[in-house]
Amino acid sequence: MNFLRGVMGGQSAGPQHTEAETIQKLCDRVASSTLLDDRRNAVRALKSLSKKYRLEVGIQAMEHLIHVLQTDRSDSEIIGYALDTLYNIISNDEEEEVDDIEEENSTRQSEDLGSQFTEIFIKQPENVTLLLSLLEEFDFHVRWPGVKLLTSLLKQLGPQVQQIILVSPMGVSRLMDLLADSREVIRNDGVLLLQALTRSNGAIQKIVAFENAFERLLDIITEEGNSDGGIVVEDCLILLQNLLKNNNSNQNFFKEGSYIQRMKPWFEVGDENSGWSAQKVTNLHLMLQLVRVLVSPTNPPGATSSCQKAMFQCGLLQQLCTILMATGIPADILTETINTVSEVIRGCQVNQDYFASVNAPSNPPRPAIVVLLMSMVNERQPFVLRCAVLYCFQCFLYKNQKGQGEIVSTLLPSTIDATGNSVSAGQLLCGGLFSTDSLSNWCAAVALAHALQENATQKEQLLRVQLATSIGNPPVSLLQQCTNILSQGDKIDRRGSKIQTRVGLLMLLCTWLSNCPIVVTHFLHNSANVPFLTGQIAENLGEEEQLVQGLCALLLGISIYFNDNSLENYMKEKLKQLIEKRIGKENFIEKLGFISKHELYSRASQKPQPSFPSPEHMIFDHEFTKLVKELEGVITKAIYKSSEEDKKEEEVKKTLEQHDNIVTHYKNMIREQDLQLEELKQQVSTLKCQNEQLQTAVTQQVSQIQQHKDQYNLLKVQLGKDSHHQGSHSDGAQMNGIQPEISRLREEIEELKSYQELLQSQLAEKDSLIENLKSSQTSSVMNEQTSATALPRDSEQVAELQQELATLKSQLNLQSLEITRLQAEKQELLQKTEALAKSVPVQGEGENVAAAKTTDVEGRLSALLQETRELKNEIKALSEERTAIKEQLDTSNSTIAILQNEKEKLDLEIADSKKEQDDLLVLLADQDQKILSLKSKLKDLGHPVEEEDESGDQEDEDDENEDGDRDQDI
């Protein structure tokens, strides 16, 4: 404080330069003082002066303040003062309070001053990075002024600061931590900072969204009370709009994260009418706009459709319809709700069907569509509300042929309620179409045109509509009534624009006649229509009437282009001749071009929603502008075409129609065949299932029958034993005599089986031995000398094999004798059983006893016969196995013979090789003798003999000696 007094005390010395000198002294003290307290006091003084002397402090102190941020980070107090001072220099908030008093020039200067200081600050990107690092400090006196300063920088030069933050490592992530701050002031200002950061920057919007921004913002909105919350909810909703608007990636992320479901509680509005504060209205308005952002017609169709389905599935559409039909809703909220419901149902069949089923809570209940149309044709309703209802009706009918049919059906004679108790949508549209309010005429005409959009069936159905004009006069068709009103022009006194009614009716007629030759024929059938149109086009009227002339030219051009030449007086060629005579082709095309050149045409063609500043500007419909764009060039070509070209074009059209009919016919045939194939496949699958069921049932029945048979035989045997136990002792003795024979045969068969297994094991051993011999034979081929030494051993093994084969043959002979003996015994047993079967019935004492004994003996005989058959089968199997063993023995004998032949050949080859080797040794010895004699002769002759040769010879001799020794060892 003494420092401040000293500085301020020097102000009296120079009153003109007091402030600048004081600021200069403070800046010098900040730059030169070594004590932290002195620097802190100087920065505090600069902060107090920065609001009033913004320019002076900014020019002289900014560099020193940035240096303080870099060097004095350990002291949070001086950092907070420096950040506050920089905020006062850069921000325009304080200047805005004086804007109402000061002149416009001073206001501009203050705004320029903030942007200039911002430009100086961000000229060094390190300053923004330094500020981002300071936001990591948890100290309130550092973080809060840092957030405000960065927000001010983004407001002044947003794109440049956004780019610096985007390239800064973890820059956006540091800012996202502000939403998790427990101090509400910092959290709320963090929301404002993110608003400025995400404005018009798709890359930052994506980063913020993937940093879990949706979850945190929705949590804040829920904590604050949804639509009943304060301005914090408003700030969060604005930030959500920044993240989602025109950002397909974030919209998809929002939908996939199931955040649409969390929007439903926002619209749970109570029945009380006293709870609509200004903040609640603002919050709910922003919430509805956020829903519209997700289902906007400008979004990709796939993304919009998926969001629409999600809103229906989670009940959000139902909640919006509840607000729509509730009472006590403010007008602007009701209007925005209608617009929101419009875009939620636009082009989505499921949502459109649900909306058609919504009823207003009235007595009797009325469909929501009827209630809305009553508001649209009521001239006392606000203009914005009537536009919203028209948009809702258009969205309900967009790509909804079912809804179009329902609306047109309310106009047909068979469906009109004769009692008049209820008002239908068709009656309301007709009432609006022919009322004295030009705006109602226009809205009803456009609404009815949307009921016919791209739907030839309903265009034809609308021809059936008959209207009662006055009592006593016959009814006229709707088409005739529209042309009658057109021909009357300004004769009928109407409230509103002069041309609005005629423009609406002409747009309705153009839509009705396009792509429908039947309606064109009905239109031309009225002989007054063509003269009226040519008269309107040919006149030279003012600028207001030029648009009507252009629409009349369009209607006449449609009558030519879609004419099927069914009326002789109004064929294409005659109509074109009429235009050329009365109007002129160039004049006709010029009048046709008045439509697209109109200033309101381009505005209507931009978006589907009818948004007009005033009723007088309500001239064009969005869908009609698309029709004009489609037909303008086509009609121009049709007017200039000759009759020959028309004929050729008609022939091509007929050919194409025939081709299309053929293709359609084949498509229908293929579709029918596909259906038949599907039916046949289903029948086959059904028959397969039935077959499997029947097979399982047969299997079960067979098993049950078998069980019943077994039970029957068991009972039969038990009854036989119980009734004839005493009279069957003799039979039992005879049968007991046979049983030991059978058991003995079984034992012998078991012994033969075991013996056979033993023979098979021995045969396997012999096979392995043969394989060993084969392997030894191959190794002997590779090494002749080793195989020569192994010959005696192989011959011994062959001899042993021959002995074992002889033994096996003798054993087989014994086995065959045993089997023959068993067969003879079996025949004896069979003879005994037959004799016993013959003797049993003769020994009976009475007829009943004899029958019982016969039954018992038959059962036992059948069992014996079964056992005999089994014995035969076993003996047959044994004989087959014996045959197989014989074949294996024969094979082994032939293998042994082959091996013996091969061994003999090897012996001969070894002998030949030994003989050749001995001959070579003899030749070598003779050669050595000759060489030695020649060397001795050379020495005698005095010729020198090289020692290398001798040493080489000596080495050769040594090698030969070694080879000889090796041969001897072998």
PATORDREN-238357 format. One record per residue (C-alpha): x, y, z. Coordinates in steps of 0.05 Angstrom, whole numbers, padded with zeros to 5 digits, always signed. Example, Ala and Ser with C-alpha at 12.3 -4.5 7.8 and 13.67 -1.06 7.14 Angstrom:
+00246-00090+00156
+00273-00021+00143
REM end
This chain:
+00000+00000+00000
+00058+00048+00013
+00081+00033-00058
+00014+00052-00086
+00011+00115-00045
+00079+00136-00070
+00059+00123-00141
-00007+00159-00136
+00025+00216-00096
+00067+00233-00156
+00006+00246-00198
+00002+00320-00178
+00068+00335-00210
+00042+00331-00281
-00033+00329-00287
-00033+00318-00362
+00012+00258-00363
-00005+00230-00294
-00039+00165-00317
+00013+00148-00369
+00070+00161-00322
+00038+00120-00266
+00027+00061-00313
+00099+00068-00338
+00126+00068-00266
+00084+00007-00250
+00109-00029-00311
+00181-00012-00292
+00169-00039-00223
+00140-00104-00251
+00200-00112-00297
+00256-00092-00248
+00233-00110-00177
+00267-00170-00146
+00217-00177-00090
+00155-00217-00107
+00112-00172-00062
+00132-00110-00101
+00116-00143-00168
+00049-00169-00140
+00029-00099-00116
+00049-00069-00183
+00006-00119-00221
-00052-00107-00173
-00047-00032-00188
-00045-00045-00263
-00108-00087-00255
-00145-00030-00221
-00124+00018-00276
-00138-00029-00334
-00213-00019-00337
-00210+00057-00342
-00144+00064-00380
-00150+00004-00424
-00109+00030-00482
-00050+00055-00440
-00045-00007-00398
-00051-00052-00459
+00004-00016-00497
+00054-00012-00440
+00039-00072-00396
+00019-00130-00440
+00090-00155-00451
+00106-00150-00377
+00042-00186-00357
+00058-00244-00405
+00128-00247-00374
+00096-00252-00305
+00054-00311-00329
+00117-00346-00352
+00162-00333-00292
+00118-00327-00231
+00075-00389-00238
+00090-00410-00166
+00050-00351-00139
-00023-00359-00155
-00042-00290-00131
+00002-00251-00180
-00019-00299-00236
-00092-00284-00221
-00079-00208-00222
-00042-00214-00288
-00098-00255-00320
-00152-00207-00296
-00112-00148-00324
-00105-00182-00392
-00179-00198-00392
-00196-00125-00378
-00151-00103-00435
-00177-00153-00487
-00251-00159-00468
-00304-00111-00494
-00353-00126-00438
-00339-00063-00399
-00344-00020-00461
-00411-00050-00479
-00442-00017-00418
-00424+00051-00445
-00446+00035-00517
-00514+00065-00507
-00484+00132-00486
-00424+00138-00530
-00427+00151-00604
-00422+00097-00657
-00350+00114-00673
-00326+00104-00602
-00361+00036-00602
-00325+00014-00663
-00259+00038-00635
-00269-00003-00572
-00286-00066-00612
-00225-00055-00656
-00183-00044-00594
-00202-00113-00566
-00188-00148-00632
-00121-00111-00639
-00098-00131-00569
-00122-00202-00583
-00081-00204-00646
-00019-00180-00608
-00030-00233-00555
-00038-00292-00603
+00017-00269-00649
+00060-00314-00607
+00022-00381-00605
+00062-00399-00543
+00020-00349-00504
-00044-00389-00518
-00008-00453-00500
+00016-00420-00435
-00056-00400-00420
-00080-00472-00432
-00027-00498-00384
-00050-00448-00331
-00121-00477-00336
-00094-00541-00306
-00083-00504-00240
-00139-00521-00191
-00132-00454-00155
-00196-00414-00165
-00158-00348-00172
-00119-00377-00231
-00169-00422-00266
-00229-00375-00267
-00194-00313-00297
-00159-00360-00345
-00225-00387-00370
-00253-00316-00379
-00191-00293-00416
-00191-00352-00464
-00266-00342-00477
-00253-00268-00493
-00197-00287-00541
-00245-00336-00577
-00298-00282-00583
-00250-00233-00613
-00212-00277-00662
-00246-00345-00659
-00217-00382-00721
-00145-00363-00706
-00149-00383-00632
-00186-00447-00651
-00130-00467-00697
-00077-00455-00643
-00116-00496-00593
-00128-00551-00644
-00054-00562-00657
-00036-00555-00583
-00024-00624-00550
-00083-00643-00506
-00110-00572-00515
-00183-00591-00522
-00178-00645-00469
-00154-00595-00418
-00215-00551-00432
-00262-00611-00425
-00239-00619-00353
-00274-00554-00336
-00342-00588-00342
-00322-00635-00285
-00303-00577-00238
-00342-00579-00173
-00345-00502-00171
-00407-00482-00210
-00378-00414-00231
-00319-00447-00266
-00363-00502-00295
-00414-00453-00323
-00360-00408-00352
-00328-00471-00380
-00393-00484-00418
-00390-00413-00447
-00317-00425-00466
-00335-00489-00503
-00391-00453-00539
-00342-00404-00568
-00291-00459-00581
-00339-00504-00620
-00371-00450-00662
-00364-00467-00737
-00306-00516-00728
-00323-00588-00745
-00256-00617-00723
-00261-00588-00653
-00334-00608-00649
-00315-00681-00662
-00259-00679-00610
-00305-00648-00558
-00360-00699-00573
-00312-00758-00566
-00287-00730-00500
-00354-00751-00470
-00384-00681-00476
-00455-00708-00489
-00456-00748-00425
-00431-00690-00382
-00477-00638-00413
-00538-00682-00406
-00519-00695-00333
-00515-00620-00320
-00583-00609-00353
-00614-00664-00310
-00581-00636-00246
-00607-00567-00262
-00679-00591-00270
-00686-00600-00346
-00733-00547-00375
-00745-00517-00306
-00671-00502-00298
-00637-00434-00304
-00591-00402-00354
-00540-00459-00346
-00589-00506-00381
-00595-00455-00437
-00519-00451-00444
-00514-00527-00446
-00568-00532-00499
-00533-00480-00542
-00468-00520-00536
-00504-00584-00555
-00532-00549-00617
-00461-00527-00636
-00437-00599-00630
-00494-00630-00670
-00515-00580-00723
-00490-00598-00793
-00443-00650-00762
-00463-00720-00786
-00409-00755-00747
-00431-00725-00680
-00505-00738-00697
-00491-00811-00709
-00449-00815-00645
-00507-00782-00607
-00557-00832-00634
-00512-00893-00624
-00497-00871-00553
-00572-00876-00536
-00573-00802-00517
-00639-00791-00555
-00674-00832-00501
-00649-00784-00448
-00685-00726-00483
-00754-00753-00468
-00758-00726-00396
-00745-00656-00422
-00816-00653-00451
-00854-00681-00392
-00892-00616-00381
-00942-00613-00325
-01015-00592-00331
-01006-00529-00289
-01009-00466-00330
-00972-00421-00281
-00904-00453-00290
-00884-00420-00356
-00829-00372-00337
-00789-00336-00391
-00729-00380-00377
-00771-00444-00383
-00799-00420-00450
-00728-00407-00474
-00702-00474-00450
-00760-00513-00481
-00752-00474-00546
-00678-00494-00549
-00695-00567-00532
-00744-00570-00590
-00693-00539-00636
-00643-00592-00614
-00692-00647-00634
-00701-00613-00702
-00625-00611-00712
-00625-00688-00708
-00682-00697-00759
-00670-00637-00804
-00687-00649-00878
-00618-00624-00896
-00585-00683-00860
-00569-00747-00898
-00633-00787-00908
-00606-00849-00873
-00584-00811-00810
-00651-00774-00807
-00691-00838-00815
-00653-00874-00759
-00662-00815-00711
-00737-00813-00728
-00745-00887-00712
-00706-00879-00647
-00751-00821-00626
-00813-00863-00639
-00786-00924-00603
-00766-00885-00540
-00832-00848-00536
-00805-00779-00553
-00854-00769-00610
-00912-00789-00565
-00889-00738-00514
-00886-00684-00567
-00956-00700-00590
-00980-00695-00518
-00952-00623-00515
-00984-00610-00583
-01054-00628-00558
-01046-00598-00488
-01079-00534-00465
-01045-00473-00437
-00982-00479-00479
-00950-00413-00499
-00959-00395-00572
-00886-00396-00591
-00875-00463-00557
-00936-00492-00592
-00911-00466-00659
-00842-00495-00649
-00872-00561-00625
-00913-00566-00689
-00850-00554-00730
-00812-00606-00690
-00867-00659-00697
-00868-00642-00772
-00795-00660-00782
-00799-00721-00736
-00853-00752-00780
-00829-00726-00848
-00818-00786-00895
-00822-00838-00839
-00882-00884-00850
-00885-00910-00779
-00885-00840-00748
-00935-00815-00799
-00983-00873-00783
-00976-00858-00709
-00990-00784-00720
-01053-00802-00760
-01078-00840-00699
-01069-00783-00650
-01134-00753-00625
-01145-00687-00590
-01174-00691-00519
-01242-00663-00540
-01313-00688-00536
-01322-00723-00584
-01248-00737-00598
-01222-00708-00663
-01160-00728-00701
-01101-00683-00689
-01096-00669-00764
-01167-00641-00766
-01154-00596-00705
-01090-00569-00737
-01125-00556-00804
-01179-00517-00767
-01123-00471-00741
-01093-00465-00811
-01156-00441-00845
-01175-00396-00787
-01152-00325-00805
-01154-00303-00732
-01096-00350-00715
-01024-00322-00715
-00990-00324-00783
-00930-00363-00756
-00976-00416-00726
-01013-00424-00792
-00947-00433-00829
-00926-00486-00778
-00992-00524-00787
-00983-00523-00863
-00912-00550-00855
-00938-00605-00809
-00991-00625-00860
-00939-00625-00916
-00892-00669-00875
-00949-00716-00858
-00962-00727-00933
-00889-00729-00955
-00877-00797-00987
-00940-00823-00953
-00988-00850-01005
-01030-00882-00952
-01041-00814-00918
-01054-00781-00985
-01108-00832-00999
-01140-00820-00931
-01142-00744-00942
-01171-00749-01013
-01222-00801-00990
-01252-00750-00942
-01271-00709-01004
-01305-00765-01041
-01382-00770-01039
-01384-00840-01009
-01344-00821-00947
-01373-00753-00929
-01413-00755-00864
-01485-00740-00882
-01504-00720-00812
-01453-00664-00810
-01435-00678-00738
-01360-00683-00751
-01316-00642-00796
-01267-00679-00840
-01200-00656-00867
-01228-00652-00938
-01285-00607-00917
-01236-00560-00882
-01191-00558-00943
-01249-00542-00989
-01274-00489-00941
-01206-00457-00939
-01198-00462-01014
-01261-00423-01029
-01262-00374-00970
-01255-00299-00976
-01187-00300-00941
-01131-00303-00993
-01082-00334-00944
-01131-00390-00928
-01140-00400-01003
-01065-00406-01013
-01053-00453-00954
-01111-00499-00973
-01089-00502-01046
-01018-00519-01027
-01041-00571-00976
-01087-00604-01027
-01029-00603-01078
-00987-00642-01029
-01042-00694-01024
-01032-00706-01099
-00956-00702-01101
-00928-00760-01142
-00993-00799-01136
-01030-00810-01202
-01083-00852-01168
-01106-00796-01122
-01104-00746-01180
-01155-00789-01216
-01196-00799-01152
-01199-00724-01141
-01236-00717-01207
-01296-00750-01173
-01304-00694-01122
-01369-00656-01132
-01384-00589-01099
-01452-00558-01085
-01444-00485-01104
-01513-00458-01088
-01583-00484-01074
-01620-00507-01136
-01559-00510-01180
-01527-00577-01200
-01461-00594-01167
-01396-00580-01204
-01330-00616-01201
-01273-00590-01159
-01232-00580-01223
-01286-00538-01254
-01295-00496-01191
-01220-00481-01188
-01221-00457-01261
-01284-00416-01247
-01250-00379-01190
-01189-00367-01233
-01231-00337-01289
-01265-00290-01240
-01198-00260-01220
-01204-00198-01176
-01280-00193-01183
-01289-00227-01115
-01269-00183-01057
-01217-00219-01015
-01176-00201-00954
-01101-00202-00965
-01058-00204-01027
-01091-00195-01095
-01053-00251-01131
-01045-00300-01073
-01109-00337-01087
-01096-00344-01162
-01024-00366-01150
-01047-00419-01101
-01100-00446-01149
-01052-00446-01208
-01000-00485-01167
-01054-00535-01148
-01076-00543-01221
-01004-00550-01245
-00990-00604-01194
-01056-00639-01209
-01046-00641-01285
-00972-00660-01285
-00957-00733-01303
-01032-00749-01309
-01061-00747-01381
-01131-00764-01355
-01135-00700-01314
-01107-00661-01374
-01163-00688-01417
-01216-00667-01365
-01184-00598-01360
-01184-00588-01436
-01254-00615-01442
-01279-00549-01413
-01276-00505-01474
-01268-00441-01434
-01201-00460-01402
-01154-00455-01461
-01180-00387-01485
-01175-00361-01414
-01102-00383-01408
-01082-00356-01476
-01116-00290-01460
-01080-00283-01394
-01012-00299-01425
-01021-00252-01485
-01041-00190-01444
-00989-00139-01425
-01000-00130-01351
-00961-00100-01293
-00904-00132-01254
-00952-00162-01203
-00990-00199-01257
-00927-00225-01291
-00923-00282-01241
-00995-00302-01256
-00979-00300-01331
-00918-00345-01320
-00961-00396-01281
-01014-00394-01335
-00960-00408-01387
-00935-00466-01344
-01006-00495-01338
-01016-00490-01414
-00948-00522-01426
-00966-00580-01380
-01031-00588-01419
-00990-00595-01483
-00934-00639-01457
-00979-00689-01420
-01033-00689-01474
-01051-00758-01500
-01087-00728-01562
-01153-00759-01542
-01191-00693-01556
-01191-00676-01630
-01198-00601-01619
-01142-00597-01568
-01088-00641-01595
-01015-00623-01583
-01003-00595-01652
-01066-00552-01651
-01049-00523-01583
-00979-00505-01607
-01007-00472-01669
-01055-00433-01624
-00996-00409-01581
-00957-00388-01642
-01016-00349-01671
-01041-00314-01608
-00979-00309-01564
-00917-00326-01603
-00868-00380-01582
-00814-00331-01558
-00865-00291-01518
-00892-00355-01488
-00823-00378-01466
-00808-00309-01438
-00872-00310-01396
-00855-00380-01373
-00788-00355-01348
-00821-00304-01302
-00832-00358-01250
-00759-00377-01237
-00737-00305-01242
-00782-00282-01186
-00746-00259-01123
-00788-00304-01077
-00777-00366-01120
-00704-00376-01098
-00722-00365-01025
-00776-00419-01027
-00731-00468-01063
-00679-00468-01007
-00714-00509-00953
-00780-00546-00945
-00806-00506-00886
-00851-00448-00907
-00821-00390-00868
-00842-00322-00891
-00833-00254-00858
-00905-00233-00875
-00967-00262-00909
-00953-00221-00972
-00888-00260-00983
-00925-00327-00981
-00924-00341-01056
-00885-00404-01073
-00884-00474-01044
-00819-00513-01039
-00845-00575-01075
-00875-00532-01130
-00807-00500-01143
-00779-00570-01155
-00836-00584-01204
-00821-00519-01242
-00747-00537-01246
-00766-00605-01274
-00817-00582-01326
-00791-00515-01350
-00739-00543-01397
-00784-00600-01420
-00841-00553-01438
-00793-00507-01476
-00770-00565-01519
-00841-00589-01529
-00863-00520-01555
-00808-00518-01608
-00816-00590-01631
-00848-00605-01698
-00905-00654-01709
-00858-00706-01738
-00814-00703-01676
-00875-00710-01633
-00896-00771-01672
-00828-00801-01665
-00828-00786-01591
-00896-00817-01584
-00872-00879-01620
-00812-00883-01574
-00857-00874-01514
-00903-00929-01538
-00843-00975-01550
-00816-00959-01481
-00885-00971-01451
-00890-01038-01487
-00820-01056-01463
-00838-01035-01393
-00902-01076-01396
-00862-01137-01419
-00811-01127-01364
-00866-01117-01314
-00900-01180-01339
-00837-01221-01331
-00824-01190-01264
-00893-01211-01242
-00881-01281-01269
-00815-01286-01232
-00848-01260-01169
-00903-01312-01175
-00853-01367-01188
-00813-01345-01128
-00876-01348-01086
-00892-01418-01113
-00821-01440-01098
-00827-01414-01028
-00893-01450-01019
-00863-01515-01046
-00803-01508-01001
-00849-01498-00942
-00889-01559-00963
-00826-01601-00970
-00802-01579-00902
-00870-01595-00873
-00871-01664-00905
-00800-01677-00880
-00822-01660-00810
-00883-01705-00816
-00840-01762-00844
-00791-01756-00786
-00849-01756-00737
-00879-01818-00771
-00813-01854-00770
-00803-01840-00696
-00875-01864-00684
-00862-01928-00724
-00797-01941-00687
-00833-01932-00621
-00889-01978-00642
-00840-02031-00666
-00803-02029-00600
-00870-02034-00563
-00891-02094-00606
-00824-02127-00591
-00833-02115-00517
-00903-02144-00520
-00877-02205-00557
-00822-02216-00505
-00873-02208-00449
-00920-02257-00484
-00865-02310-00494
-00843-02301-00421
-00914-02310-00396
-00923-02369-00442
-00861-02404-00414
-00880-02388-00342
-00951-02416-00352
-00922-02479-00384
-00875-02490-00325
-00929-02479-00273
-00982-02524-00305
-00939-02582-00326
-00885-02583-00272
-00905-02652-00247
-00918-02686-00314
-00854-02665-00348
-00801-02702-00306
-00786-02752-00362
-00781-02698-00414
-00736-02659-00368
-00690-02719-00360
-00684-02726-00434
-00671-02652-00443
-00621-02653-00386
-00584-02706-00424
-00577-02661-00483
-00554-02599-00443
-00485-02627-00424
-00472-02642-00497
-00486-02570-00517
-00444-02541-00460
-00386-02587-00480
-00391-02564-00553
-00390-02492-00529
-00327-02504-00488
-00292-02537-00547
-00311-02478-00592
-00282-02430-00541
-00217-02471-00539
-00213-02471-00615
-00223-02395-00614
-00167-02385-00564
-00122-02432-00604
-00138-02394-00667
-00118-02328-00634
-00053-02361-00613
-00039-02382-00685
-00054-02312-00709
-00005-02282-00659
+00049-02330-00682
+00034-02312-00754
+00042-02239-00737
+00110-02254-00706
+00131-02289-00770
+00107-02229-00812
+00149-02183-00769
+00208-02230-00778
+00199-02229-00853
+00198-02153-00852
+00263-02154-00812
+00293-02199-00865
+00271-02151-00920
+00303-02093-00884
+00367-02133-00873
+00366-02150-00947
+00362-02076-00967
+00419-02059-00920
+00460-02116-00949
+00452-02084-01018
+00480-02019-00991
+00538-02054-00957
+00558-02118-00994
+00612-02139-00946
+00567-02134-00885
+00511-02174-00919
+00561-02228-00938
+00578-02240-00865
+00503-02242-00847
+00486-02297-00897
+00496-02356-00850
+00451-02324-00798
+00395-02312-00850
+00398-02383-00874
+00389-02408-00803
+00328-02363-00794
+00299-02389-00860
+00308-02460-00835
+00273-02443-00770
+00216-02411-00809
+00208-02473-00851
+00204-02516-00789
+00152-02470-00757
+00111-02471-00822
+00111-02546-00820
+00088-02544-00748
+00032-02496-00766
+00009-02539-00823
+00005-02600-00777
-00034-02559-00726
-00082-02536-00780
-00093-02608-00801
-00108-02628-00729
-00156-02569-00724
-00193-02589-00787
-00200-02660-00760
-00228-02633-00695
-00278-02590-00733
-00300-02651-00774
-00310-02690-00710
-00352-02634-00680
-00396-02631-00742
-00409-02706-00736
-00428-02699-00663
-00474-02642-00682
-00510-02686-00733
-00520-02739-00679
-00549-02688-00632
-00597-02664-00686
-00620-02736-00697
-00631-02745-00622
-00672-02681-00618
-00715-02701-00677
-00728-02770-00646
-00745-02737-00580
-00794-02689-00615
-00829-02749-00647
-00833-02790-00582
-00860-02735-00536
-00933-02731-00561
-00941-02809-00559
-00926-02815-00484
-00981-02768-00460
-01035-02792-00413
-01090-02744-00435
-01105-02696-00490
-01096-02632-00448
-01031-02658-00417
-01005-02678-00486
-01020-02610-00515
-00984-02575-00458
-00924-02621-00464
-00922-02610-00539
-00920-02535-00529
-00865-02540-00477
-00823-02586-00521
-00833-02541-00581
-00806-02483-00542
-00746-02521-00520
-00734-02550-00589
-00737-02480-00619
-00684-02458-00569
-00640-02518-00586
-00648-02505-00660
-00628-02432-00649
-00566-02454-00610
-00550-02504-00665
-00554-02449-00717
-00507-02407-00676
-00458-02465-00672
-00461-02473-00747
-00446-02400-00756
-00387-02403-00709
-00359-02465-00744
-00367-02430-00811
-00330-02370-00784
-00274-02415-00758
-00267-02449-00825
-00263-02381-00860
-00210-02359-00811
-00171-02423-00823
-00173-02410-00898
-00147-02340-00886
-00090-02368-00843
-00072-02417-00898
-00070-02360-00949
-00025-02320-00903
+00021-02381-00894
+00024-02390-00970
+00041-02317-00977
+00097-02323-00925
+00125-02385-00961
+00127-02349-01027
+00160-02290-00993
+00213-02336-00963
+00226-02367-01031
+00235-02299-01062
+00283-02278-01007
+00324-02342-01017
+00329-02327-01092
+00352-02257-01078
+00404-02281-01028
+00432-02329-01079
+00437-02273-01129
+00472-02230-01077
+00522-02287-01063
+00538-02292-01137
+00547-02217-01142
+00593-02216-01081
+00635-02272-01110
+00642-02236-01176
+00662-02172-01141
+00715-02208-01100
+00743-02240-01163
+00747-02173-01198
+00781-02143-01138
+00834-02197-01136
+00847-02187-01211
+00856-02112-01199
+00905-02125-01142
+00946-02170-01187
+00948-02118-01243
+00969-02065-01193
+01025-02107-01166
+01051-02120-01237
+01047-02046-01252
+01087-02029-01190
+01141-02079-01209
+01146-02049-01278
+01151-01979-01249
+01207-02000-01201
+01246-02034-01257
+01239-01973-01301
+01264-01928-01244
+01324-01973-01232
+01340-01970-01307
+01336-01894-01306
+01383-01891-01247
+01432-01937-01282
+01429-01892-01344
+01445-01832-01299
+01378-01798-01308
+01356-01762-01244
+01294-01788-01210
+01251-01739-01170
+01241-01753-01096
+01170-01729-01100
+01154-01784-01147
+01186-01833-01099
+01151-01802-01040
+01087-01803-01081
+01101-01875-01099
+01116-01890-01027
+01050-01857-01007
+01015-01898-01060
+01047-01961-01033
+01027-01942-00963
+00956-01930-00986
+00956-01996-01022
+00983-02031-00960
+00930-01998-00918
+00876-02020-00967
+00902-02090-00966
+00902-02092-00891
+00831-02065-00891
+00810-02120-00939
+00841-02172-00896
+00804-02146-00836
+00739-02150-00874
REM end
